[in-house]
Amino acid sequence: MERFKRAAAAAAADGAALALAALLFAGAFPNRFFQDGCWPLAWLAYAPVFRLVRRTGYAGAALRGALYGFLSYALFNSWLGGFHPLAGFIVYAIYSGYMAALFPLLKAAAELFPRRGYLVQWLLWLAYEYLRTLGFLGYPYGVTGYSQWTVLPLIQIASVFGVWGVSALVAFPSAYLAGALAELGRVRARGRERRAAIAAALLAFLRRERAAGLLWLAALAAALAYGLASPVDYAGAPRARVVLVQHNTDPWVGGFDAYSRNFQTLRRLSLEALAAAPDADLVAWSETAFVPRIDWHLRYREDEAYFRLVSELMAFLAERETPFLIGNHDARLEAGAGGEATRRDYNAALLFEAGREAGAYRKERLVPFTEHFPYREAFPGVYAALEAADTHFWDPGSGPAVLETAAGLRFSAPICFEDSFGYLSRRAAREGARLIVNLTNDAWAKSLPAQTQHMAMAVFRAVENRRSVLRAAASGQTCAIDPNGRVMALAEPFVEAWLLADAPLMDLRTPYMALGDALGAGFVAAAALALAFGTGLRVGRALRRARARPAG
């Protein structure tokens, strides 16, 4: 009976630790209770995780990891169910799997390095954050550094290291604290002697690990000093006047009648803005703000009603001198592998001048499962379920990374969550984009936290490349971000609005533009080497003991 009580108490303690860790993680980012997120929570969010894995076996670590992954993302991305019936379940399940794999590695770090395992745990966490942004399942939401988006002096180091440098500084205190708690866990004294023993153990840890602690403090101080000294002065920089239109509807809902109403709203808001700013350099409409396939219906006239609506749009654009950047479901007939004509459907940003298409960017980084699923033959059941749930599958596009107006405004147009991947904006800046204009539709979520979490990542694209970032969103967050990551202007969410952004145009070359995500890749290499080294030491010790054992 006593054994059962101890097991129940241990399970309850583990459950409490997992719940605390999940709450700290979700609370650090924009959420229902803290609109911009409570960034200090991120500095301690992983301590319960790093401590917990030390108290259980490998199988128990995997189980607890699965629970933590599911719970933390169910809290953090609770709005995903509004995107797609399967979206929430798929994302929560994926992170359950990721953590089920990561937790045993965190356990191994603690066992292979009994004294300094916390350092390897820190490296493993940073390596995991980088790896999970790669490949088909790449999903940057929840990278630790993004929780600090309002702490401008700290995030300036993204111009050198990307978000990974910020994550490294923020995640370290969790690992350090967990290491100290592990030291305290070895105290066996009882009664009056326990308090003195705990103080002595803590002091011993701080003395032994003072080098790591002092190095972190020095790195933090250097980052803050850099953050205060490095922001660019753009007072004398040329400006682009860009109108960002927020029509406050999910453009895909309602069919043709809704498409027509949306166009009238977009038209009205654009005319209001141009009346106030007739010298605007560009008007931007959000992702697929105009759903009917513009080029397709003009070419093939399959449906008379759609043809008339597209023709009405083109007549409106022909009457305007200002260029328009319009999110559209773009379809083209293109030569297939065998030479036959095949229809390709793209999520596109189309640039129009004087009523003619002057450029196009077609989304490259598609949202897994809900925009793209390349494994139809391997998983036909999953594909069928996604298709039955009215998924909008797109073909991945390719370049150009930079669009240019006749007046010489060079900009990139990442679509939707493409602005959460640093390498895309970095490539565009390296190829000459002086401005980043993101078109997005987060209206489906009907969630301010969802929209703000998305905007928080865009802030880092501005700092990394020292480029202004403008966002034209269907329902929010429509905003203008300066090259130092400061939100200069923000439209009220969930209302019809337009925002006139005077965006500084910069052509600086930042260290991040040269280095890219090398620091993230470096964490992967360092974590792998540390585990290999620790395993080699463990195996070597075992072999030496075996050889030293008397024969027979």
Sequence and secondary structure as in RCSB ss.txt:
>XXXX:A:sequence
MERFKRAAAAAAADGAALALAALLFAGAFPNRFFQDGCWPLAWLAYAPVFRLVRRTGYAGAALRGALYGFLSYAL
FNSWLGGFHPLAGFIVYAIYSGYMAALFPLLKAAAELFPRRGYLVQWLLWLAYEYLRTLGFLGYPYGVTGYSQWT
VLPLIQIASVFGVWGVSALVAFPSAYLAGALAELGRVRARGRERRAAIAAALLAFLRRERAAGLLWLAALAAALA
YGLASPVDYAGAPRARVVLVQHNTDPWVGGFDAYSRNFQTLRRLSLEALAAAPDADLVAWSETAFVPRIDWHLRY
REDEAYFRLVSELMAFLAERETPFLIGNHDARLEAGAGGEATRRDYNAALLFEAGREAGAYRKERLVPFTEHFPY
REAFPGVYAALEAADTHFWDPGSGPAVLETAAGLRFSAPICFEDSFGYLSRRAAREGARLIVNLTNDAWAKSLPA
QTQHMAMAVFRAVENRRSVLRAAASGQTCAIDPNGRVMALAEPFVEAWLLADAPLMDLRTPYMALGDALGAGFVA
AAALALAFGTGLRVGRALRRARARPAG
>XXXX:A:secstr
 HHHHHHHHHHHHHHHHHHHHHHHHHHHSS SSSTT  GGGGGTTTHHHHHHGGGS HHHHHHHHHHHHHHHHHH
HTGGGGGT TTHHHHHHHHHHHHHHHHHHHHHHHHHHSTTTHHHHHHHHHHHHHHHTTSSTT   TT GGGGGTT
 HHHHTTHHHHTHHHHHHHHHHHHHHHHHHHHHHHT    THHHHHHHHHHHHHHHHHTHHHHHHHHHHHHHHHH
HHHH     TTS EEEEEEEE  S TTTTHHHHHHHHHHHHHHHHHHHHHH TT SEEE  TTSB S HHHHHHH
   HHHHHHHHHHHHHHHT SS EEEEEEEEEEEE TTS EEEEEEEEEEEEETTEEEEEEE  S  BTTTB   
TTT HHHHHHHHHTT          S EE TT  EEE  BGGGGG HHHHHHHHHTT SEEEEEE  GGG  HHH
HHHHHHHHHHHHHHHT EEEEEESSS  EEE TTS EEEE  TTS EEEEEEEE      HHHHHTTHHHHHHHH
HHHHHHHHHHHHHHHHHHHHHHHS   
